[in-house]
Amino acid sequence: MSDAWAGRVLRILAPILMGALFIAAWDGVVHYFEIKPYVLPSPLLVAEALRDSGGSLMVSLWYTLKVTASALVSATIIGVAVAILFSQSRAVEISLYPYAVALQVTPIVAIAPLIIIWVDNAYLAVRICAWIVAFFPIIANTTLGLKSADRNLIALFRLYGASRWQILAYLQIPTALPSFLTGVRISGGLALIGAVVAEFVAASGGTETGLAYRILESGYRLEIAKMFAALFLLSLTGIVIYFSLDGVSRWLLSRWHESALPPEE
Amino acid sequence: MPAAGGSLVSLRGIRKVFRSGTVALDGVNLEVERGAFLSILGPSGCGKSTLLRIVAGLTPPSAGEIRGADGLKGSISFVFQEPTLMPWASVWENVYLPLRLANHGRGEVADRIAATLREVGLEGFEHAYPRELSGGMKMRVSIARALVTDPVLLLLDEPFAALDEITRFKLNEDILRLWQQRHWTVIFVTHSVFESAFLSSEVVVMAPRPGHVVAEVPVALPYPRGPALRTAPEYAEFCRGLSRRLQEAMA
């Protein structure tokens, strides 16, 4: 029992300690080599920038979060629907899969300008870009999962006269859950990247702007400390998204899947 | 005890050729009497599992005729070599599966599931998940799932092959006791001479390349059979004879 508790404390303390060491080293390097603040600001300056521009940064963070979350949700819904379609009809899968792959392998920076021209609404354009990158891992992983049902269990279902719908609902979907969740975890990070890249390409400061635009803007104005502050918020967002999706995944699989089980004692 | 209830399933001239061109079965005739405990004994690769899947309707024969199996739709249960359980579902949910597929509500069949779990010795494990159970217990869940529909024909595909001897003996005795109480017809696929002799009312010996029946041996040992039979001289004698038939088949 105390071992488990110690493990949990270590899991939280060790990364914090690592971060503190890193910040101390960063501060030491900046002061020792007398690096100019417009090349590399000290951690203290970044913290000050975070405090001074906190309001506008928070607004931007909220915008980026909204884009990421809505892209992830729509990618999940459409991705799962397409994967189910693929698993039900081989013909549909064969004819559409190459295009899903094409969507994935075409770099988002190459498509983003087009989307921004076609779609007037900047918010919608950025969301579409984020959706495009988040979409594929969900389709690919969920399709794989739906097709991985145990052959003997399928035979058993058929023996008991199961309908196609029953096989899907009671066998294929539960089988696909772990790989679907892997897809969602990958897509969570990708949706954030997509949102940032699209905003970089759009490079327009409207009434509402995300963290990517703040980084761009600070770069133009040589406010490097603020740039670091925005970058910090961006990576923090990525970490929070990853670990919350990881937590949901562990919770859903906790009773039965190897990946979610505690280590052997 | 072997009830002479007439023919339940009858196979004539069964041939099975896989897509790869391998002839798995050729010219197999099999007569399954109602109430029989029929073992199909043979080395691996003799097509005995394929034959069982054909009886179950899981795979069609390439040629030949099956009589009787059509009328049994919904009354056949199958136990695989592996427990083949749904890892995300509890013991109770796994046993409930065939009834769920037949659109029975949970409340409606709760008593039946409880009774079946008691019969196979799984009382108290309703809420356990497959990964929390030993190999023998998992196999019990698989057997409970097969029995809960009250089948007419029970098909067992080497269900105890992966278990240790102690567990296997115990499960042999349990399945035999249940068969005597419930009067299903059993087709039991095995590569164990001792297991087939202990359980069956009749043993069908098969040989490979291509799979065919070489002998049909009635087992004269009286039921009920218990642990004492394993050391009885007549059992040893019968096993010796059966081993010889198997060796002849292999030669």
Interface residues (C-beta under 8 A of the other chain):
Chain A: D150 N152 L153 A155 L156 F157 R158 L159 Y160 G161 A162 Q166 Y170 L171 P174 L177 R255 W256 H257 E258 L261
Chain B: R53 A56 G57 L58 K73 G74 I76 S77 F78 F80 E82 T84 M86 P87 W88 A89 L97 P98 R100 L101 A102 Y129 P130 R131 T149
